Amino acid sequence: MTRILHLSDLHFGRERPDLLRPLIEEVNRLAPDLVAISGDLTQRARPGQYRAAQTFIGALEPDVLCVPGNHDTPLHNLAERVFRPWRRYRHYIGESLEPDWHSDAVSVHGVNTVEPLFHQRGHIRRSAVRRLCGAAERAPDRMHVVVGHHPLEHLPDTGKRLARGAEKALAALAGCGADVILCGHLHLSRIAPFRAYGGLLLVQAGTGLSTRGRGEPNDFNLLSFDATSVRIDRFTAHDDASGFDLASSHAFRKPGAAWIAAV
Protein backbone atom coordinates (compact mmCIF):
# COMPACT_ATOMS: atom_id res chain seq x y z
CA MET A 1 0.00 0.00 0.00
CA THR A 2 1.20 3.51 -0.86
CA ARG A 3 0.04 6.40 1.34
CA ILE A 4 0.14 10.02 0.15
CA LEU A 5 -0.74 12.94 2.40
CA HIS A 6 -2.14 15.86 0.41
CA LEU A 7 -1.69 19.42 1.71
CA SER A 8 -2.52 22.63 -0.09
CA ASP A 9 -2.62 26.41 0.29
CA LEU A 10 -0.42 26.84 3.35
CA HIS A 11 -0.07 30.58 2.68
CA PHE A 12 2.86 31.40 4.95
CA GLY A 13 2.38 35.08 5.67
CA ARG A 14 -1.30 34.44 6.41
CA GLU A 15 -0.83 31.19 8.32
CA ARG A 16 -2.20 30.24 11.72
CA PRO A 17 0.87 30.04 14.02
CA ASP A 18 -1.12 28.08 16.60
CA LEU A 19 -1.77 25.31 14.08
CA LEU A 20 1.76 24.98 12.73
CA ARG A 21 3.20 22.58 15.31
CA PRO A 22 0.03 20.42 15.50
CA LEU A 23 0.08 20.04 11.70
CA ILE A 24 3.74 19.01 11.63
CA GLU A 25 3.18 16.54 14.45
CA GLU A 26 0.12 15.02 12.81
CA VAL A 27 1.86 14.59 9.44
CA ASN A 28 4.82 12.90 11.10
CA ARG A 29 2.56 10.73 13.26
CA LEU A 30 0.67 9.47 10.22
CA ALA A 31 4.01 8.75 8.49
CA PRO A 32 2.86 8.66 4.86
CA ASP A 33 5.20 7.61 2.08
CA LEU A 34 4.91 11.07 0.51
CA VAL A 35 3.58 14.53 1.37
CA ALA A 36 2.26 16.22 -1.80
CA ILE A 37 1.77 20.00 -1.48
CA SER A 38 -0.37 21.45 -4.27
CA GLY A 39 0.78 25.05 -4.28
CA ASP A 40 0.41 28.41 -2.55
CA LEU A 41 3.11 27.82 0.00
CA THR A 42 3.31 31.59 0.52
CA GLN A 43 0.92 34.53 0.59
CA ARG A 44 3.03 37.04 -1.37
CA ALA A 45 6.21 35.13 -2.36
CA ARG A 46 8.34 37.21 0.01
CA PRO A 47 11.68 35.82 1.19
CA GLY A 48 10.57 35.58 4.83
CA GLN A 49 7.45 33.68 3.81
CA TYR A 50 9.51 31.32 1.69
CA ARG A 51 11.91 30.76 4.58
CA ALA A 52 8.96 29.83 6.81
CA ALA A 53 7.71 27.39 4.17
CA GLN A 54 11.21 25.94 3.83
CA THR A 55 11.43 25.43 7.60
CA PHE A 56 8.02 23.75 7.63
CA ILE A 57 9.01 21.34 4.85
CA GLY A 58 12.29 20.60 6.63
CA ALA A 59 10.36 19.56 9.75
CA LEU A 60 8.39 16.91 7.85
CA GLU A 61 9.88 13.43 8.07
CA PRO A 62 8.38 11.83 4.90
CA ASP A 63 9.43 12.61 1.34
CA VAL A 64 7.87 15.89 0.11
CA LEU A 65 6.78 16.84 -3.42
CA CYS A 66 5.76 20.47 -4.06
CA VAL A 67 4.33 22.38 -6.99
CA PRO A 68 3.87 26.16 -7.05
CA GLY A 69 0.61 28.08 -6.79
CA ASN A 70 -0.39 31.48 -8.08
CA HIS A 71 0.56 33.14 -4.77
CA ASP A 72 4.11 31.82 -5.12
CA THR A 73 5.06 34.45 -7.73
CA PRO A 74 5.80 38.05 -6.62
CA LEU A 75 2.53 39.94 -7.05
CA HIS A 76 3.90 43.44 -6.44
CA ASN A 77 7.23 43.11 -8.24
CA LEU A 78 6.21 43.24 -11.89
CA ALA A 79 9.71 42.95 -13.31
CA GLU A 80 10.44 39.81 -11.32
CA ARG A 81 7.01 38.36 -12.08
CA VAL A 82 7.64 38.84 -15.80
CA PHE A 83 11.29 37.85 -16.10
CA ARG A 84 12.10 35.67 -13.08
CA PRO A 85 8.81 34.51 -11.56
CA TRP A 86 10.27 31.35 -10.01
CA ARG A 87 13.61 32.60 -8.71
CA ARG A 88 12.53 32.60 -5.07
CA TYR A 89 10.58 29.36 -5.33
CA ARG A 90 13.58 27.58 -6.82
CA HIS A 91 15.93 29.03 -4.22
CA TYR A 92 13.88 28.09 -1.17
CA ILE A 93 11.70 25.13 -2.23
CA GLY A 94 13.22 23.25 -5.15
CA GLU A 95 14.67 23.63 -8.61
CA SER A 96 11.97 21.58 -10.34
CA LEU A 97 8.50 23.10 -10.80
CA GLU A 98 7.15 19.75 -11.99
CA PRO A 99 8.79 17.02 -9.89
CA ASP A 100 8.01 13.30 -9.97
CA TRP A 101 7.99 10.62 -7.29
CA HIS A 102 7.54 6.86 -7.55
CA SER A 103 6.72 3.96 -5.27
CA ASP A 104 6.39 0.32 -6.31
CA ALA A 105 2.81 0.81 -7.54
CA VAL A 106 2.13 4.58 -7.71
CA SER A 107 3.71 7.37 -9.73
CA VAL A 108 3.13 11.00 -8.73
CA HIS A 109 3.64 13.73 -11.31
CA GLY A 110 3.78 17.43 -10.48
CA VAL A 111 2.45 19.98 -12.97
CA ASN A 112 2.85 23.76 -12.84
CA THR A 113 -0.55 25.31 -13.64
CA VAL A 114 0.41 28.91 -12.80
CA GLU A 115 0.32 31.80 -15.28
CA PRO A 116 2.67 34.34 -13.63
CA LEU A 117 1.15 37.32 -15.48
CA PHE A 118 -2.41 36.40 -14.45
CA HIS A 119 -2.58 36.25 -10.69
CA GLN A 120 -5.62 34.00 -10.31
CA ARG A 121 -6.40 32.06 -13.45
CA GLY A 122 -4.30 29.00 -14.19
CA HIS A 123 -3.22 27.24 -17.36
CA ILE A 124 -2.47 23.58 -17.94
CA ARG A 125 -0.18 23.53 -20.94
CA ARG A 126 -0.25 21.05 -23.80
CA SER A 127 3.41 20.20 -23.20
CA ALA A 128 2.60 19.23 -19.61
CA VAL A 129 -0.32 17.06 -20.73
CA ARG A 130 1.92 15.29 -23.25
CA ARG A 131 4.48 14.62 -20.52
CA LEU A 132 1.84 13.31 -18.12
CA CYS A 133 0.23 11.09 -20.73
CA GLY A 134 3.61 9.77 -21.82
CA ALA A 135 4.37 8.71 -18.27
CA ALA A 136 0.98 7.02 -17.86
CA GLU A 137 1.23 5.20 -21.18
CA ARG A 138 4.74 3.92 -20.45
CA ALA A 139 3.61 2.35 -17.16
CA PRO A 140 -0.02 1.25 -17.53
CA ASP A 141 0.23 -1.13 -14.57
CA ARG A 142 0.81 1.73 -12.11
CA MET A 143 -1.59 4.20 -10.49
CA HIS A 144 -0.83 7.68 -11.82
CA VAL A 145 -1.45 10.73 -9.63
CA VAL A 146 -1.19 14.29 -10.97
CA VAL A 147 -0.51 17.17 -8.54
CA GLY A 148 -1.32 20.72 -9.67
CA HIS A 149 -2.54 23.87 -7.98
CA HIS A 150 -5.61 24.80 -10.04
CA PRO A 151 -8.67 22.54 -10.26
CA LEU A 152 -9.51 21.28 -13.72
CA GLU A 153 -13.25 21.31 -12.97
CA HIS A 154 -15.38 23.88 -11.14
CA LEU A 155 -18.82 23.54 -9.65
CA PRO A 156 -21.33 26.09 -11.04
CA ASP A 157 -21.14 28.40 -8.01
CA THR A 158 -17.33 28.54 -7.79
CA GLY A 159 -17.06 32.18 -8.88
CA LYS A 160 -13.59 31.83 -10.43
CA ARG A 161 -12.51 31.23 -13.99
CA LEU A 162 -11.47 27.71 -14.89
CA ALA A 163 -7.83 27.16 -15.82
CA ARG A 164 -7.10 27.55 -19.51
CA GLY A 165 -6.79 24.21 -21.26
CA ALA A 166 -8.61 22.36 -18.46
CA GLU A 167 -11.26 20.64 -20.57
CA LYS A 168 -8.81 19.41 -23.23
CA ALA A 169 -6.41 18.30 -20.53
CA LEU A 170 -9.08 16.28 -18.75
CA ALA A 171 -10.10 14.54 -21.97
CA ALA A 172 -6.48 13.68 -22.75
CA LEU A 173 -5.62 12.52 -19.23
CA ALA A 174 -8.74 10.38 -19.00
CA GLY A 175 -7.87 8.78 -22.31
CA CYS A 176 -4.21 8.03 -21.59
CA GLY A 177 -4.51 6.33 -18.24
CA ALA A 178 -4.13 8.95 -15.49
CA ASP A 179 -6.09 8.11 -12.35
CA VAL A 180 -6.17 10.83 -9.67
CA ILE A 181 -5.71 14.61 -9.72
CA LEU A 182 -4.76 16.45 -6.52
CA CYS A 183 -5.32 20.21 -6.38
CA GLY A 184 -6.25 23.16 -4.18
CA HIS A 185 -6.62 26.90 -4.93
CA LEU A 186 -10.27 27.32 -3.92
CA HIS A 187 -9.77 26.65 -0.17
CA LEU A 188 -12.66 24.19 -0.37
CA SER A 189 -12.64 20.41 -0.04
CA ARG A 190 -14.08 18.23 -2.78
CA ILE A 191 -13.60 14.49 -3.37
CA ALA A 192 -15.42 12.86 -6.30
CA PRO A 193 -14.92 11.49 -9.82
CA PHE A 194 -14.90 14.24 -12.44
CA ARG A 195 -18.41 14.76 -13.75
CA ALA A 196 -17.59 14.19 -17.42
CA TYR A 197 -14.61 11.85 -16.96
CA GLY A 198 -15.33 9.09 -14.48
CA GLY A 199 -11.92 7.55 -14.99
CA LEU A 200 -10.33 10.51 -13.21
CA LEU A 201 -10.78 11.13 -9.50
CA LEU A 202 -10.70 14.72 -8.20
CA VAL A 203 -9.19 15.19 -4.74
CA GLN A 204 -9.31 18.88 -3.84
CA ALA A 205 -7.94 20.03 -0.49
CA GLY A 206 -8.91 23.15 1.38
CA THR A 207 -6.21 25.11 3.18
CA GLY A 208 -3.81 23.43 5.55
CA LEU A 209 -2.76 26.50 7.54
CA SER A 210 -4.28 29.71 6.17
CA THR A 211 -6.65 31.96 8.06
CA ARG A 212 -8.68 32.21 4.81
CA GLY A 213 -10.80 29.09 5.29
CA ARG A 214 -13.84 30.03 3.16
CA GLY A 215 -16.10 28.76 5.94
CA GLU A 216 -14.37 25.36 6.18
CA PRO A 217 -11.88 24.19 8.81
CA ASN A 218 -8.22 23.79 7.93
CA ASP A 219 -7.70 20.35 6.49
CA PHE A 220 -5.62 17.82 4.60
CA ASN A 221 -6.23 14.49 2.86
CA LEU A 222 -4.57 11.11 3.31
CA LEU A 223 -4.81 8.81 0.29
CA SER A 224 -4.16 5.08 0.71
CA PHE A 225 -3.67 3.22 -2.58
CA ASP A 226 -4.02 -0.45 -3.41
CA ALA A 227 -3.70 -1.87 -6.92
CA THR A 228 -7.18 -0.79 -8.10
CA SER A 229 -8.58 1.19 -5.18
CA VAL A 230 -8.01 4.22 -3.00
CA ARG A 231 -9.32 5.42 0.34
CA ILE A 232 -9.25 9.16 1.02
CA ASP A 233 -9.40 10.22 4.67
CA ARG A 234 -10.01 13.91 5.28
CA PHE A 235 -8.60 15.35 8.50
CA THR A 236 -9.79 18.70 9.89
CA ALA A 237 -8.35 20.95 12.58
CA HIS A 238 -9.84 21.22 16.06
CA ASP A 239 -11.49 24.55 16.80
CA ASP A 240 -8.84 25.23 19.46
CA ALA A 241 -5.97 24.29 17.10
CA SER A 242 -4.88 21.50 19.44
CA GLY A 243 -4.74 18.94 16.63
CA PHE A 244 -6.57 17.24 13.81
CA ASP A 245 -9.31 14.62 13.70
CA LEU A 246 -10.53 12.30 10.97
CA ALA A 247 -13.62 14.06 9.58
CA SER A 248 -14.69 11.80 6.71
CA SER A 249 -13.58 8.84 4.60
CA HIS A 250 -14.24 8.15 0.94
CA ALA A 251 -13.43 4.85 -0.75
CA PHE A 252 -13.33 4.24 -4.49
CA ARG A 253 -12.30 1.35 -6.67
CA LYS A 254 -11.45 1.24 -10.35
CA PRO A 255 -12.24 -2.23 -11.65
CA GLY A 256 -12.31 -0.99 -15.24
CA ALA A 257 -12.28 2.39 -16.93
CA ALA A 258 -14.19 4.34 -14.26
CA TRP A 259 -14.00 5.00 -10.55
CA ILE A 260 -16.96 3.78 -8.51
CA ALA A 261 -17.72 4.24 -4.83
CA ALA A 262 -16.66 1.26 -2.78
CA VAL A 263 -19.23 -0.10 -0.34
Secondary structure by P-SEA (a helix, b strand, c coil): cbbbbbbcccccccccccaaaaaaaaaaaacccbbbbcccccccccaaaaaaaaaaaaacccbbbbbbcccccccccccccccccccccccccccccbbbbbcccbbbbbbbccccccccbbbbcaaaaaaaaaaaaacccbbbbbbbccccccccccccccccaaaaaaaaaaaacccbbbbbcccccccccccccccbbbbbbcccccccccccccbbbbbbbcccbbbbbbbbbccccccccccbbbbbbccccbbbbcc
